Amino acid sequence: MGISCVADIVRVHGKDRADQVALVEGERRVTWAELYNRSCRMAQAMRTAGVGPGDRVAFLDKNGIEHFEVAFGAALLNAACVDVNWRLAPPEVEYIVNDADAKVFVVGPDFVPVLDAIADQLSSDMKIVVIGGHATATAYDEFFSACDPVDPKIPSAPSDVAFQLYSSGTTGRPKGVMLSNENFFCSAAAHRQRHVWGIGPDSVNLVAMPLFHIGGGGWAMVGLYEGCPSIIANSTPAP
């Protein structure tokens, strides 16, 4: 089985490289089998929350393994992940999440104040999930841990949207920039990775830029496509 869409990255390596390390964050290490398992559970939880093909799932947090569980969980449903710039002010976050019509909004613990500031302005049918827990929203682990680790096996075409990034909005409101499976694999083409960038299955990929940026999230997918371990550097706001 080859890799023809973003979801296939975790499907293929989850079986072929099951016991090998996929992600490293600090002292935490996640194998490909573990990542596939958790992504399948996440996909099932998202489907229960109403996420289907073509829908959007928003994510607001600094770099971490949870990003990939959410991104691959969405991809397994042929839905698209919207990583929100965590440097934005609450009204800007609210605009992007609503503009994307996100069915699920996952928020990291550092951004609970942002969530609390905009919660009453978000779509009423949006499922809010908070990493680490929250007084009123669903806790991240609770959201998907009880779900079965079953791949929904929803197909994705090359032209289907895998990620939606937002522009800076220098000419007005930020615009959603839709990146398809094909867009990602143009940059992840084997000849470029292996002969220009020198990345292969035995490499170690450092992911240092914020994952909401193509230089972070896109670069991470380059290493993940090859199945090599990716070291996730946690981004912090500049002083």
Secondary structure, DSSP 8 states (H G I E B T S, - for coil): ----SHHHHHHHHHHHTTTSEEEEETTEEEEHHHHHHHHHHHHHHHHHTT--TT-EEEEE-SS-HHHHHHHHHHHHTT-EEEE--TTS-HHHHHHHHHHTT-SEEEE-GGGHHHHHHHGGGS-TT-EEEETT--SSSEEHHHHHTTS----------TTSEEEEEE---TTSS--EEEEEHHHHHHHS-HHHIIIII---TT--EEE-S-TTSIIIIIHHHHHHHHT--EEE-------
